[in-house]
């Protein structure tokens, strides 16, 4: 299985997802500013992967620091953290990871005889721990969710919640991978996911590499496919889940949940517990990122709409908990009526 991100020789090495599916390109990053640009431009994307990336970015800032005092190192890390925090507003894993890194370091420096070298080593060790935990989390989500998959199922998914969205084998797609390992037979339909085509570029690329019986559809075909192709369940990922179970995910997810309710099929959200924001009561409080008009006016380098067209381009929408059948985490499967921020 490919590694979307890793630490090697003092650098963060990651797949540039904007190059897929045409080219599998790895980037060696040794600068926090370059990492921030990669996250903003979606070279690195997916809530869990962003969390891992910023943890490694925090470690990179520590390793690169030329300061010779704890106060100086602390200043460099605070500067790096601030840069990383403003890259993407919706994915809560970003803030969870940085908060964890900062708290862990403060606990560590309270120990006597803590040299700068030891501090830097600790920061890197903590970041790598987050990376490994993410891999294990993916497997656990997959095994938990695979219990829901039956022979003959037809599964619809949206955006990319797979290998490329995590440090491991994904969230929603991990369920599919684990079900295949168990010998279950099923079909998958993948929405293209306009406007940046994460479904067609990334999800289909992944599923085909892993020999999954998958079919690509345009977003506006979903209703027809659910009705005419016998879709039995919808499984998606999430970038932030409110305490009441409302879930933000890639734009278009809410519409699929409405369709699922109309057609009487279950709609599941798969995400790590770190995606649950216990400080946000409902989805109304989740910040929704709005991206540039160019993403809709252009398809790649080709202009497909008038340059001066008014554009509304939210990156995410929020599915109310009343439309969600269950939330699948590494800890188990939770029906919404039993979900209280876990």
URNOR-V52156 format. One record per backbone hydrogen bond with DSSP energy under -0.5 kcal/mol. CO is the residue of the C=O (numbers start at 1). NH is the residue of the N-H. Records with the same first field share a line. If there is no record, write none. Layout:
CO: NH ; NH
//
This chain:
2: 4
4: 15
6: 8 ; 13
8: 11
11: 8 ; 13
12: 14 ; 29
13: 6
14: 27
15: 17
16: 19
17: 20
19: 23
23: 25
25: 16
27: 14 ; 29
29: 12
31: 35
32: 36
33: 37
34: 38
35: 39
36: 40
37: 41
38: 43 ; 44
39: 42
43: 17
46: 50
47: 51
48: 52
49: 53
50: 54
51: 55
52: 56
53: 57
54: 58
55: 59
56: 60
57: 61
58: 62
59: 63
60: 64
61: 65
62: 65
69: 73
70: 74
71: 75
72: 76
73: 77
74: 78
75: 79
76: 80
77: 81
78: 82
79: 83
80: 84
81: 85
82: 86
83: 86
84: 87
90: 92
91: 94 ; 95
92: 96
93: 97
94: 98
95: 99
96: 100
97: 101
98: 102
99: 103
100: 104
101: 105
102: 106
103: 107
104: 108
105: 109
106: 110
108: 111
111: 114
113: 115
115: 119
116: 120
117: 121
118: 122
119: 123
120: 124
121: 125
122: 126
123: 127
124: 128
125: 129
126: 130
127: 131
128: 132
129: 133
130: 134
131: 135
132: 136
133: 137
134: 138
135: 139
136: 140
137: 141
138: 142
139: 143
140: 144
141: 145
142: 146
143: 147
144: 147
145: 148
146: 149
150: 153
153: 187
154: 232 ; 233
155: 189
156: 235
157: 191
161: 171 ; 173 ; 174
162: 165
163: 166
165: 49
171: 175
172: 176
173: 177
174: 178
175: 179
176: 180
177: 181
178: 182
179: 184
180: 183
185: 152 ; 153
187: 155
188: 215
189: 157 ; 191
190: 217
192: 199 ; 200
193: 197 ; 198
197: 201
198: 202 ; 203
199: 204
202: 206
203: 207
204: 208
205: 209
206: 210
207: 212
208: 211
212: 214
213: 188
215: 190
217: 192
218: 221
219: 222
221: 225
222: 226
223: 227
224: 228
225: 229 ; 231
226: 231
232: 266
233: 156
234: 268
236: 270
239: 92 ; 93
240: 248
241: 277
242: 245
246: 242
247: 319
248: 239 ; 240
249: 317
250: 253
252: 256
253: 257
254: 258
255: 259
256: 260
257: 261
258: 262
259: 263
260: 264 ; 265
261: 264
266: 234
267: 325 ; 326
268: 236
269: 328
272: 275
273: 276
275: 241 ; 277
276: 278
277: 243 ; 280
279: 281
280: 243
281: 244
282: 285
283: 286
287: 289
289: 315 ; 316
292: 295
293: 296 ; 297
294: 298
297: 304 ; 305
298: 300
299: 302
302: 299
306: 309
311: 313
313: 291
315: 251
317: 249 ; 319
318: 320
319: 247
320: 323
321: 324
323: 325
325: 336
326: 269 ; 328
327: 329 ; 334
328: 271
329: 332
332: 329 ; 334
333: 335
334: 327
335: 338
336: 339
338: 340
//
